[in-house]
Amino acid sequence: MFRVRVQVSGKLLNNSRINQEGANLTLPEGARVRDLLTAVGVFDDEVRHVIVNGRRGRLDQSLRRNDKVELRG
């Protein structure tokens, strides 16, 4: 298990379990961005951009301990 920091913006503020301040989430080893979406209650087609550690990310990208993920909708 490891922790990541998640921020959401745009329409995802209304559609996810994450508020404007963001949240720290614990995920299982091997988790990908798509697994994170499930954890925060967001569907793939609601996400316009994924940013991981300040760089453009992908839904199938593996996450690591202490990653900072921004989901824009």
Backbone as a ProteinNet text record, in pm:
[ID]
protein_1_A
[PRIMARY]
MFRVRVQVSGKLLNNSRINQEGANLTLPEGARVRDLLTAVGVFDDEVRHVIVNGRRGRLDQSLRRNDKVELRG
[TERTIARY]
84.6	0	89.4	40.1	113.8	14.1	63.2	-22.9	11.1	-94.3	-78.6	-163.2	-126.7	-203.6	-287	-416.4	-507.4	-574.3	-576.1	-648.5	-742.8	-859.9	-951.9	-992.1	-1028.5	-1072.5	-1182.1	-1243.2	-1350.5	-1474	-1540.6	-1664	-1642.3	-1519.3	-1491	-1509.9	-1504.9	-1530.9	-1672	-1764.4	-1902.8	-1927.5	-1847.6	-1874.3	-1789	-1691.2	-1600.3	-1618.2	-1548.4	-1549.1	-1442	-1371.8	-1261.8	-1310.2	-1278.9	-1320	-1208.6	-1228.9	-1137.4	-996.7	-984.2	-852.3	-773.8	-839.1	-771.9	-771.4	-701.4	-698	-576.7	-535.3	-434	-507.9	-477	-542.6	-439.6	-480.4	-396	-442.8	-347.9	-377.2	-291.7	-336.3	-255.5	-136.7	-30.8	84.5	37.1	96.2	59	-58.8	-112.5	-228.5	-190.7	-287.3	-272.2	-369.7	-355.6	-445	-589.9	-618	-755.9	-811.1	-726.2	-767.8	-799.1	-723.4	-747.4	-884.2	-920.2	-1051.8	-1163.1	-1150.1	-1249.6	-1257.4	-1141.7	-1136.5	-1203.3	-1198.8	-1258.8	-1397.3	-1445.9	-1581.7	-1598.6	-1498.2	-1501.7	-1492	-1565.8	-1559.2	-1453	-1393	-1287.4	-1328.5	-1450.9	-1493.7	-1520.7	-1514.6	-1530.6	-1398.2	-1287.2	-1154	-1101.1	-1070.4	-1015.5	-863.3	-801.4	-655	-612	-502.5	-439.6	-298.9	-265.3	-132	-73.4	44.4	111.8	246.8	266	390.3	425.6	323.9	345.5	360.5	347.6	361.6	235.4	211.2	93.9	98.9	-14.2	-21.3	-121.2	-130.9	-222.6	-305	-421	-506.9	-442.6	-358.8	-295.4	-158	-123.2	6.1	10.4	118.8	138.3	168.5	116.4	142.1	242.8	312.9	413.3	389.7	453	443.8	469.7	382.4	393.1	372.9	320.5	286.8	180.2	183.7	82.2	4.6	-125.3	-208.8	-315.9	-328.2	-436	-524.8	-653.7	-753	-835.4	-837.3	-912.9	-1031.1	-1146.1	-1266.1	-1332.7
-118.2	0	124.9	229.2	355.5	470.8	591.2	709.2	799.5	861.7	964.4	1084.4	1199.2	1322.4	1346.6	1372.5	1391.3	1527.7	1597.7	1723.7	1706.1	1764.2	1763.5	1905.9	1928.9	2062.6	2050.9	2163.9	2167.6	2093.8	2027.1	1955.1	1842	1794.6	1684.6	1725	1854.9	1899.1	1860.9	1858.9	1822.1	1672.1	1602.4	1462.3	1363	1409.4	1316.3	1324.2	1235.7	1234.7	1326.6	1400.2	1487.7	1632	1705.6	1845.8	1935.6	2065	2162	2156.2	2113.5	2105.7	1983	1885.9	1763.2	1663.3	1552.8	1447.3	1358.1	1292.9	1188.4	1055.2	970.5	840.3	728.3	618.5	499.8	401.9	356.9	266.3	140.9	30	-92.4	-82.4	-156.1	-161.8	-200	-137.9	-167	-86.1	3.3	82.9	178	201.3	293.4	409.4	510.9	626.3	580.2	484.2	435.1	380.5	316.1	266.5	383.6	488.8	609.2	668.8	669	720.6	645	514.4	433.1	472	494.3	529.1	663	756.5	888.4	902.9	797.1	798.8	874.8	867.1	938.9	837	861.1	776.6	829	738.5	775.3	892.2	885.6	986.9	1124	1135.4	1265.5	1340.7	1270.7	1328.9	1380.5	1509.9	1570.3	1564.5	1583.1	1583.1	1516.2	1441.9	1381.1	1439.8	1491.8	1546.2	1467.8	1408.3	1333.5	1400.2	1451.1	1518.9	1631.1	1707.3	1822.9	1792.4	1665.5	1627.3	1556.5	1565.9	1500	1349.9	1297.2	1155.6	1082.5	950.7	866.1	783	739.2	658.1	525.1	471.4	343.1	357	478.2	504.3	448.3	379.8	329.3	444.6	433.6	535.2	482.4	577	541.5	621.7	578	643.2	793.8	873.5	1019	1092.7	1024.6	1095.5	1200	1307.4	1412	1407.2	1379.9	1359.9	1467.6	1531	1627.2	1573.2	1569.5	1525.9	1647.5	1677.7	1793.6	1746.3	1803.3	1763.2	1877.4
0	0	0	-65.6	-67.5	-79.4	-50.5	-52.7	-169.8	-224.8	-327.9	-288.1	-340.1	-318.9	-443.6	-425.6	-539.1	-530.4	-642.4	-658.6	-776.3	-769.2	-882.4	-915.4	-1040.5	-1080	-1185.2	-1213.7	-1312.6	-1263.3	-1353.6	-1321.1	-1221.5	-1210.3	-1118.2	-972.5	-944	-806.8	-763.4	-857.3	-825.9	-835.3	-915.5	-945.6	-868.2	-792	-724.3	-573	-504.1	-357.5	-300	-385.7	-344	-344.4	-238	-234.2	-288.5	-280.2	-339.2	-279.6	-154.1	-90.6	-135.3	-196.7	-236.6	-122.5	-142.3	-40.9	-61.1	46.7	41	40.4	-56.5	-66.6	-58.6	-0.6	6.1	-101.2	-182.3	-293.1	-280.8	-341	-337.8	-433.6	-403.9	-493.9	-633.7	-734.7	-872.5	-923.5	-841.5	-883.5	-997.2	-1081.7	-1194.9	-1177.6	-1262.6	-1255.7	-1265.6	-1351.5	-1367.1	-1234.6	-1153.3	-1022	-928.4	-941.9	-862.4	-895.3	-1023.5	-1063.7	-992.5	-986.4	-916.4	-769.7	-708.6	-566.3	-535.7	-631.4	-607.3	-669.7	-734.5	-788	-917.2	-1004.9	-1132.6	-1246.5	-1354.3	-1472.9	-1569	-1645.9	-1742.1	-1831.7	-1883.5	-1980.5	-1919.3	-1787.6	-1721.4	-1709.7	-1729.1	-1710.6	-1843.4	-1846.8	-1968.5	-1969	-1852.2	-1841.7	-1712.1	-1720.5	-1603.5	-1592.7	-1476.6	-1450.7	-1333.9	-1354.3	-1248.4	-1224.1	-1103.2	-1066.4	-1163.9	-1204.4	-1290.5	-1438.3	-1476.9	-1616.9	-1664.5	-1793.3	-1850.9	-1822	-1775.6	-1742.6	-1829.7	-1807.1	-1882.1	-1784.4	-1827.5	-1742.1	-1706.1	-1793.9	-1766	-1698.4	-1659.6	-1595.9	-1454.1	-1420.8	-1284.8	-1190.6	-1070.7	-968.6	-867.7	-803.5	-703.7	-576.7	-472.7	-342.4	-355.6	-293.2	-285.6	-417.9	-521.1	-644	-614.3	-692.1	-684.8	-816.3	-806.1	-923.5	-928	-1043.4	-1064.5	-1176	-1146.6	-1245.1	-1283	-1410.7	-1459.4	-1542.8	-1511.9	-1583.5	-1652.9
[MASK]
+++++++++++++++++++++++++++++++++++++++++++++++++++++++++++++++++++++++++

